[in-house]
Amino acid sequence: MNDANDFAQVLGAGYGFADGQIEVLTDGAATKAAVMGRLGEAMDRAAADGLKHLVFTFSSHGTQIPDASGDEADKADKADEADKADEAFATFDLNEAGDQWDPASLISDDELHDLISRAGPGVLVEVVLDTCHSGTGLKALDLLPGRRPRFLPPPTPIGLERTATADPRAFRDLVSRSGRGNRPVLLAGCRSYQTSADSVFDGRYNGAFTYYLLEELRSDPTRSRRSLLAAVTKSLAKGSFDQRAQLEGPTAAKASPWGSAFANPAR
């Protein structure tokens, strides 16, 4: 909640978003249907009203679910078909389904990618994810006092074993493989095999990545996204956080400030 409210404040004060253009969903309001519905409405408004800049931030728990779409299995040898996992993001109405979380109550990386891909030409879509991405990160959890990982393990030991040993594919990998035209720009709190951490800053909890990112955006919003990422990464390392922030997007986007348009090559 602190991440969401803090980001909303920065978007309004530093990037010209009016109150009516910012929607914050927390706790019981942050169901899968609500999150996906609001994001879909934003995509439709971008097309209908000529919006030029959309920002989607998501601070929650991440997890892994066995690949259900076949996108991973199609590229794998037959012997490895059962050993693929998709990234998923927990919403308020998370529910169990046997050894795994019910995919219908999670936002999968495929669903998020497909929805964001609906943005029309000329729309800058920026995504900020502060979640854990991979069960393999359980091998190196940051368990210092006052810190807690944003990874949500499957509900049973069997489910955990299946996903923790799978080859993970994260949303950032989908973004990196997107077509060149109107490709979204992603800032993620950790690599696909790492966990993001909550920690206490100034007497309250924030995601470490979100806290340092907003700190840097407030201090110097004019630097390139690449320089911004370097500053956030330095802060995470200085704070003894193992996670390393990631930036995905076209080369021109990396050389431009966060929140600014860039020359996006056509498909």
C-alpha positions as CSV (number, residue, x, y, z in Angstrom):
1,M,0.0,0.0,0.0
2,N,2.8,2.4,0.8
3,D,4.4,1.7,-2.6
4,A,1.2,2.4,-4.4
5,N,0.3,5.6,-2.6
6,D,3.9,6.9,-2.8
7,F,4.0,6.2,-6.6
8,A,0.7,8.0,-7.0
9,Q,2.1,11.0,-5.2
10,V,5.1,11.2,-7.5
11,L,3.1,10.8,-10.7
12,G,0.9,13.7,-9.6
13,A,3.6,16.0,-8.3
14,G,6.4,15.2,-10.7
15,Y,4.8,14.0,-14.0
16,G,1.6,16.0,-14.4
17,F,-1.0,13.3,-13.8
18,A,-4.2,14.8,-12.5
19,D,-6.0,13.1,-9.6
20,G,-8.6,11.8,-11.9
21,Q,-6.0,10.1,-14.0
22,I,-4.5,8.1,-11.2
23,E,-6.2,5.1,-9.7
24,V,-4.9,3.2,-6.7
25,L,-6.2,-0.3,-5.9
26,T,-5.2,-1.8,-2.5
27,D,-6.3,-4.6,-0.3
28,G,-9.9,-5.8,-1.1
29,A,-10.2,-3.5,-4.1
30,A,-7.1,-5.2,-5.7
31,T,-8.8,-8.3,-7.1
32,K,-7.7,-9.8,-10.3
33,A,-10.9,-8.6,-12.1
34,A,-10.4,-5.1,-10.8
35,V,-6.7,-4.8,-11.7
36,M,-7.1,-6.3,-15.2
37,G,-10.4,-4.4,-15.7
38,R,-8.9,-1.0,-14.8
39,L,-5.8,-1.7,-16.9
40,G,-8.0,-2.7,-19.9
41,E,-10.0,0.4,-19.5
42,A,-6.8,2.5,-19.6
43,M,-5.7,0.7,-22.8
44,D,-9.1,1.5,-24.4
45,R,-9.0,5.1,-23.3
46,A,-5.5,5.4,-24.8
47,A,-7.0,4.4,-28.2
48,A,-10.2,6.4,-27.9
49,D,-8.9,9.6,-26.3
50,G,-5.4,9.8,-27.8
51,L,-3.6,9.3,-24.5
52,K,0.2,9.3,-24.9
53,H,1.4,8.0,-21.6
54,L,0.3,5.1,-19.4
55,V,2.0,3.9,-16.2
56,F,1.2,0.6,-14.5
57,T,2.8,-0.1,-11.2
58,F,2.3,-3.4,-9.3
59,S,3.7,-4.1,-5.8
60,S,2.7,-7.5,-4.5
61,H,3.8,-11.0,-4.1
62,G,5.1,-13.0,-7.1
63,T,5.0,-16.7,-7.6
64,Q,5.4,-19.4,-10.2
65,I,2.8,-21.6,-11.8
66,P,3.3,-24.5,-14.3
67,D,3.1,-23.2,-17.9
68,A,-0.5,-23.7,-19.0
69,S,-0.5,-21.8,-22.3
70,G,1.9,-24.1,-24.1
71,D,4.2,-21.2,-25.0
72,E,7.1,-22.8,-23.1
73,A,6.4,-26.4,-24.0
74,D,6.4,-25.6,-27.7
75,K,10.0,-24.6,-27.4
76,A,11.1,-27.5,-25.2
77,D,12.2,-31.0,-25.8
78,K,9.5,-33.5,-24.9
79,A,11.4,-34.7,-21.9
80,D,11.3,-31.1,-20.5
81,E,7.7,-30.2,-21.2
82,A,6.6,-30.5,-17.5
83,D,9.6,-28.5,-16.2
84,K,8.5,-25.0,-17.3
85,A,6.9,-22.3,-15.2
86,D,5.3,-18.9,-15.8
87,E,5.6,-15.9,-13.6
88,A,2.4,-14.9,-11.9
89,F,1.4,-12.0,-9.6
90,A,-0.8,-12.4,-6.5
91,T,-4.0,-10.4,-6.2
92,F,-6.3,-10.0,-3.2
93,D,-8.6,-12.9,-4.2
94,L,-5.7,-15.5,-4.5
95,N,-7.1,-19.0,-4.1
96,E,-5.6,-22.5,-4.0
97,A,-6.2,-25.3,-6.5
98,G,-4.6,-28.5,-5.3
99,D,-0.8,-28.2,-5.1
100,Q,-0.7,-24.9,-6.9
101,W,-2.4,-21.5,-6.7
102,D,-5.5,-21.3,-8.9
103,P,-4.3,-19.6,-12.2
104,A,-7.8,-18.0,-12.4
105,S,-7.0,-16.0,-9.3
106,L,-3.5,-14.9,-10.4
107,I,-2.3,-12.5,-13.1
108,S,0.0,-14.5,-15.3
109,D,2.8,-13.0,-17.3
110,D,1.1,-14.0,-20.5
111,E,-2.2,-12.2,-19.5
112,L,-0.4,-9.1,-18.5
113,H,1.7,-9.0,-21.7
114,D,-1.4,-9.6,-23.9
115,L,-3.3,-6.8,-22.2
116,I,-0.4,-4.2,-22.4
117,S,0.2,-5.2,-26.0
118,R,-3.2,-3.6,-26.8
119,A,-1.8,-0.1,-26.5
120,G,-1.9,1.6,-29.9
121,P,0.9,3.2,-31.8
122,G,2.5,6.3,-30.2
123,V,1.5,5.3,-26.6
124,L,4.3,5.2,-24.1
125,V,3.5,2.3,-21.7
126,E,5.7,2.1,-18.6
127,V,5.5,-0.8,-16.2
128,V,7.1,-1.0,-12.8
129,L,7.0,-4.4,-11.0
130,D,8.1,-4.8,-7.4
131,T,7.5,-8.5,-6.9
132,C,9.6,-11.7,-6.6
133,H,9.9,-13.5,-9.8
134,S,11.2,-17.0,-9.1
135,G,11.0,-19.9,-6.7
136,T,14.7,-20.5,-7.2
137,G,15.2,-17.3,-5.1
138,L,14.1,-19.3,-2.0
139,K,17.6,-20.6,-1.9
140,A,18.9,-17.2,-1.0
141,L,16.2,-15.3,0.8
142,D,17.0,-12.1,2.4
143,L,15.9,-12.9,6.0
144,L,17.6,-10.1,7.9
145,P,15.5,-8.6,10.7
146,G,12.9,-6.2,9.4
147,R,12.9,-7.6,5.9
148,R,10.6,-10.0,4.1
149,P,10.6,-11.4,0.6
150,R,7.8,-10.8,-1.8
151,F,7.7,-14.4,-3.0
152,L,4.6,-16.5,-2.4
153,P,5.4,-20.2,-2.5
154,P,2.9,-22.8,-3.7
155,P,0.5,-24.1,-1.0
156,T,2.0,-27.6,-0.7
157,P,5.5,-29.2,-0.6
158,I,4.8,-31.0,-3.9
159,G,3.7,-27.7,-5.6
160,L,6.8,-26.0,-4.3
161,E,9.1,-28.7,-5.6
162,R,7.6,-28.6,-9.0
163,T,7.9,-24.9,-9.5
164,A,11.2,-24.4,-7.6
165,T,12.9,-26.8,-10.0
166,A,11.3,-25.5,-13.1
167,D,12.9,-23.3,-15.7
168,P,11.2,-19.9,-15.0
169,R,10.1,-17.4,-17.6
170,A,9.3,-13.9,-16.3
171,F,7.3,-11.0,-17.6
172,R,10.6,-9.2,-18.4
173,D,11.4,-12.0,-20.8
174,L,8.1,-11.4,-22.7
175,V,8.8,-7.7,-22.8
176,S,12.3,-8.3,-24.2
177,R,10.8,-10.5,-27.0
178,S,8.0,-8.1,-27.9
179,G,7.9,-6.6,-31.4
180,R,9.8,-3.5,-32.0
181,G,6.8,-1.3,-32.6
182,N,5.3,0.3,-29.4
183,R,7.2,-1.9,-27.1
184,P,6.6,-1.2,-23.4
185,V,9.3,-0.1,-21.0
186,L,9.7,-2.2,-17.9
187,L,11.5,-1.6,-14.6
188,A,11.6,-4.7,-12.4
189,G,12.7,-5.0,-8.9
190,C,14.9,-8.1,-9.4
191,R,16.2,-10.5,-11.9
192,S,14.0,-13.5,-13.0
193,Y,15.8,-15.8,-10.5
194,Q,15.7,-13.4,-7.5
195,T,13.4,-12.2,-4.8
196,S,12.4,-8.6,-4.1
197,A,12.3,-7.5,-0.5
198,D,10.1,-5.4,1.8
199,S,12.0,-3.5,4.4
200,V,11.6,-0.7,6.9
201,F,12.5,2.8,5.7
202,D,11.8,5.9,7.7
203,G,9.8,3.8,10.2
204,R,7.5,2.1,7.7
205,Y,7.5,-0.7,5.2
206,N,8.2,-0.2,1.5
207,G,9.5,-2.4,-1.3
208,A,13.2,-1.7,-1.4
209,F,13.2,-1.3,-5.1
210,T,10.2,1.1,-5.1
211,Y,11.7,3.1,-2.2
212,Y,15.0,3.7,-4.0
213,L,13.4,4.2,-7.4
214,L,11.1,7.0,-6.1
215,E,14.0,8.5,-4.2
216,E,16.0,8.8,-7.4
217,L,13.0,10.0,-9.4
218,R,12.5,12.8,-6.9
219,S,16.1,13.8,-6.8
220,D,16.9,13.9,-10.5
221,P,14.1,13.0,-13.0
222,T,16.1,14.2,-16.0
223,R,18.7,11.5,-16.2
224,S,18.3,8.6,-18.6
225,R,16.4,5.4,-17.6
226,R,19.8,3.6,-17.8
227,S,21.4,6.0,-15.4
228,L,18.3,5.8,-13.2
229,L,18.6,2.1,-13.0
230,A,22.3,2.3,-12.2
231,A,21.6,4.6,-9.3
232,V,18.8,2.3,-7.9
233,T,21.1,-0.7,-8.3
234,K,23.9,1.1,-6.4
235,S,21.4,2.0,-3.5
236,L,20.2,-1.6,-3.3
237,A,23.8,-2.9,-3.1
238,K,24.6,-0.2,-0.5
239,G,21.6,-1.4,1.6
240,S,22.9,-5.0,1.4
241,F,20.0,-6.2,-0.7
242,D,20.9,-9.1,-3.0
243,Q,18.3,-8.2,-5.7
244,R,19.3,-6.3,-8.8
245,A,16.9,-4.1,-10.6
246,Q,16.2,-4.7,-14.3
247,L,15.4,-2.5,-17.3
248,E,13.8,-3.8,-20.5
249,G,12.9,-1.7,-23.5
250,P,14.2,-0.3,-26.8
251,T,17.7,1.2,-26.8
252,A,16.2,4.7,-27.4
253,A,14.0,4.2,-24.3
254,K,17.0,3.4,-22.1
255,A,18.8,6.6,-23.3
256,S,15.7,8.8,-22.4
257,P,14.4,9.9,-19.0
258,W,11.8,7.9,-17.3
259,G,8.3,9.3,-18.2
260,S,9.5,10.7,-21.5
261,A,8.7,9.5,-25.0
262,F,11.4,8.2,-27.3
263,A,11.8,7.3,-31.0
264,N,10.2,3.9,-31.2
265,P,11.2,2.1,-34.4
266,A,8.4,0.5,-36.5
267,R,7.9,-3.2,-36.7
